């Protein structure tokens, strides 16, 4: 997935969107950032024990909008994208986003896709290498074992080398357990028309 230095950093302009997808007020997000920096130490990376401790501190009481069904280890593995045994702050934020049950699955996966999308924020097309990292996160998060090549072949039936983000999110929701945690993003029946409609 490339060097950590290439990854986007937490920035002020993210706050309004982060507030929407995490369900946390901006002041709490800034506090969370400061707590992360203190917990992570000089290297700016959070290990599993630090993650567990910080998650326990910030998790609201049951019923406050955060999911408890994902274990700490599931969440950690899902967003430790390079299997380094540690999380950057933006990986940590991705975990917090996924815990918010008041945001739809579509909102959450759109945010997570935007975090590292080589095409940039809002880019509609997902290529195979990036899709693989999304499938990996979803497999870890939902405890599924979807075969990446099989999933990609189902999505890209015409061999174009890309799919739309809606198609990818629909697949995750419908085949990997996402639909059970906040609903489908819809539009699955437009699958074939989308391939014909979208061009680079």
C-alpha positions in Angstrom: 0.0 0.0 0.0 3.0 2.3 -0.2 4.9 4.2 2.4 3.1 5.7 5.3 4.5 9.1 4.4 2.3 9.1 1.3 -0.8 8.7 3.3 -3.1 11.7 3.9 -2.9 13.4 7.2 -5.7 14.6 9.5 -6.6 18.1 8.4 -8.9 20.9 9.5 -11.1 20.6 6.4 -11.9 17.0 7.2 -13.8 18.0 10.4 -17.3 18.7 9.1 -17.3 15.4 7.1 -15.7 13.5 10.0 -18.4 14.9 12.3 -21.1 13.5 9.9 -19.6 10.0 9.4 -18.4 9.5 13.0 -21.3 11.0 14.8 -18.8 12.9 17.0 -18.8 16.7 17.5 -15.8 18.5 16.1 -14.6 19.4 19.6 -14.5 15.7 20.5 -12.7 14.9 17.2 -10.0 17.4 18.0 -9.8 16.0 21.6 -9.5 12.5 20.0 -6.7 13.6 17.8 -4.8 15.0 20.9 -5.5 11.8 22.8 -4.2 9.7 19.9 -1.0 11.7 19.7 -0.5 11.3 23.4 -1.2 7.6 23.3 0.7 6.9 20.2 3.9 8.6 21.4 6.8 9.8 19.4 6.4 7.5 16.4 2.8 8.6 15.9 1.6 5.0 15.6 -0.8 3.2 17.8 -0.4 -0.4 18.7 -3.2 -2.8 19.5 -3.1 -2.3 23.3 -3.1 1.5 22.9 -6.0 1.2 20.4 -8.0 -1.0 22.8 -7.4 1.5 25.7 -8.4 4.6 23.7 -11.4 2.9 22.2 -12.6 1.9 25.6 -12.2 5.5 26.8 -14.1 7.1 23.9 -16.9 4.4 23.3 -20.1 6.0 24.5 -22.6 4.1 26.6 -24.7 1.4 24.8 -27.4 3.0 22.7 -25.4 6.1 22.0 -24.9 5.3 18.4 -21.7 3.1 18.4 -21.6 -0.5 17.5 -20.2 -3.0 19.9 -20.5 -6.1 17.8 -17.1 -5.7 16.2 -14.3 -6.9 18.4 -11.3 -4.7 19.0 -9.1 -7.2 17.1 -11.4 -7.3 14.1 -11.4 -3.5 13.8 -7.7 -3.3 14.3 -6.9 -5.8 11.6 -9.4 -4.3 9.2 -7.7 -0.9 9.2 -4.1 -1.9 9.8 -3.8 -2.0 6.0 -0.2 -2.8 5.8 -0.2 -5.4 8.6 2.4 -3.4 10.5 0.8 -4.0 13.9 0.1 -0.3 14.3 -2.4 2.3 13.2 -1.8 5.8 11.9 -4.4 8.4 13.0 -6.3 8.2 9.7 -6.5 4.4 10.0 -7.8 5.0 13.6 -10.4 7.4 12.3 -11.5 4.8 9.7 -12.1 2.4 12.6 -14.2 5.1 14.5 -16.2 5.8 11.3 -17.1 2.1 11.0 -18.3 2.0 14.6 -20.9 4.7 14.1 -24.2 2.9 13.5 -26.1 6.2 12.9 -24.3 6.7 9.5 -25.3 4.4 6.6 -22.9 1.8 5.2 -22.7 3.8 2.0 -21.6 7.0 3.9 -19.0 5.0 5.8 -17.5 3.1 2.9 -17.5 6.3 0.7 -15.4 8.0 3.4 -13.0 5.1 3.7 -12.6 4.8 -0.1 -11.8 8.5 -0.3 -9.1 8.2 2.4 -6.7 6.4 0.1 -8.3 6.5 -3.4 -5.4 7.0 -5.9 -7.8 9.0 -8.1 -8.5 11.5 -5.3 -11.5 12.4 -3.2 -14.8 11.7 -4.9 -13.2 9.8 -7.8 -15.8 7.4 -9.1 -13.7 4.6 -10.5 -11.9 1.9 -8.5 -9.1 -0.1 -10.1 -8.2 -3.7 -9.0 -5.3 -3.0 -6.7 -7.3 -0.5 -4.6 -10.4 -2.7 -4.6 -8.3 -5.5 -3.1 -7.4 -3.3 -0.1 -11.1 -2.5 0.4 -12.0 -6.2 0.2 -9.3 -7.0 2.7 -10.7 -4.4 5.2 -14.2 -5.7 4.7 -13.2 -9.3 5.1 -11.4 -8.5 8.4 -14.3 -6.3 9.6 -17.1 -8.7 8.9 -15.3 -11.9 9.4 -15.9 -13.0 5.8 -13.5 -14.7 3.5 -14.5 -13.4 0.1 -12.0 -14.4 -2.6 -10.7 -11.2 -4.2 -10.2 -12.5 -7.7 -13.7 -14.0 -7.8 -15.2 -10.9 -6.4 -13.4 -8.7 -9.0 -14.5 -10.9 -11.9 -18.1 -10.7 -10.8 -17.9 -6.9 -10.6 -15.9 -6.3 -13.8 -17.6 -8.7 -16.0 -16.7 -6.8 -19.2 -13.0 -6.7 -18.3 -12.7 -2.9 -18.3 -10.1 -2.8 -15.5 -12.2 -0.6 -13.3 -15.6 -0.5 -11.5 -17.6 2.3 -10.1 -17.5 3.0 -6.4 -21.2 2.4 -6.1 -20.7 -1.1 -7.6 -18.0 -1.8 -5.1 -20.0 -0.6 -2.1 -23.0 -2.5 -3.3 -20.9 -5.7 -3.5 -19.5 -5.2 0.0 -23.0 -4.5 1.4 -24.7 -7.5 -0.3 -22.0 -10.2 -0.1 -19.7 -9.4 2.8 -22.1 -8.6 5.6 -22.3 -4.8 5.2 -26.0 -4.9 4.6 -26.6 -6.2 8.1 -24.9 -3.1 9.6 -26.9 -0.2 8.2 -28.5 -1.1 4.9 -27.6 -1.3 1.2 -26.6 1.6 -0.9 -29.0 0.5 -3.6 -28.7 0.6 -7.3 -27.6 -2.9 -7.8 -30.0 -3.5 -10.6 -28.2 -0.8 -12.6 -25.0 -2.8 -12.7 -24.9 -3.6 -16.4 -26.1 -0.2 -17.5 -23.3 1.4 -15.4 -20.6 -0.4 -17.3 -22.0 0.9 -20.6 -22.6 4.4 -19.3 -19.3 5.3 -17.7 -16.3 6.0 -19.7 -12.9 7.3 -18.8 
